Amino acid sequence: MTLSDVPVVPRPAPAPRDALRIAVVAPPWFALPPRGYGGIESVVADLVDSLAARGHEVTLVGSGTHRTRAARFVQVFAEPPSARVGESAPEVLHAAAAAEALEGLEVDVVHDHSLAGPLLARGRGTPTVMTMHGPVDGEHGEYVRRLGDSVDVVAISDAQRRLNPGLNWVGRVHNAVDVSSFPFRADKGDHLLWLGRMNPEKGPHLAVDAARASGQRIVLAGKCSEPGEKRYFEQAVRHRLGPDAEYVGEADAALKRELLAGARALVFPVQWEEPFGMVMIEAMACGTPVVALQRGSVPEVVAHGRSGLVVRTPEELPAALRLAADLDPAACRAHAQQHFDLPVMAEGYERVFRMIVEGGRGVEALTRSTGREATA
């Protein structure tokens, strides 16, 4: 496929006068929404739908087919290059195709969730907002720092923003899920749950150890397809499995919801300063408390004593897992609805976009223009 072959759905009728014309650039690796793994893609798809529901005209740039409410879809890859995650060629081709497509569109703001796409923001003329979905230190942080004021950067947690305060931050908007799409279950099953990518940063080996020490069964479900993930699983997880610790593979959307809704608690023994953990809000949406280590965004996401328990060390996890049964599933669900439902996220981004389109910059400008904090 050549760049000139990129299909663009015809422009729809003009939107209401107060609506924004927003181009959303997704990463190239998975369809939107993803059918299995793909946390960023899930957030992007939900944001597109939520912005469209609020009356905005949204153009989506992505791979494969899409099942969103976008008014216009620009397809870069007919088949998402999922097997090539991390390779540079699909990423830069995606960025080039997106930039070419955007040249012919009239939009008020570009919201870029890809890695390479923001490189082409300088000189574009249209404001570009970049959401930081991953680390902000090391090479990732240096990359965004060198972009300077060509992009306006949104954090997904206050913890993330604190790690590199020198970036061109314009605010913080927490990720969200469609809470109504997650089944609430007050009567829990007999298992704990760990859910995520199979790597040491997510701590599945610690989850098994803590569950066993608490005297409870645990189910592990997660992506284990890349070489590093398979190597870690063989070295640190496989020998820990047994009658009380079962690995069921990667969970699709249906199985994930079934496991989350039935679990006594989600174990989240994160081993790095994770900027946001989607699985935490998915669990709470199901009425399932989160037992987590105090790293990264965890204290922002989990209301200690209400929607879960936050402890400092792995040694404290077994006792917390036993206490989690005393937490109210309805309170977990209510916490998710209040802070991490889609309308909350959409409103946050809408405020950021309006501030930027109106010519403001930075947290102070957003606070002045809205009378509210530059966070959501």
Helices and strands as residue ranges (DSSP letters): G 3-5, E 21-25, H 39-53, E 57-62, E 72-75, G 82-84, H 88-103, E 109-112, G 117-120, E 128-131, H 138-147, G 148-150, E 152-155, H 158-163, E 169-172, G 179-181, E 191-197, G 200-202, H 204-214, E 217-223, H 227-232, I 233-237, G 238-240, E 245-247, H 253-262, E 266-268, H 278-285, E 290-293, H 298-301, E 308-311, G 314-316, H 317-323, G 324-326, H 329-340, H 342-357, H 362-370
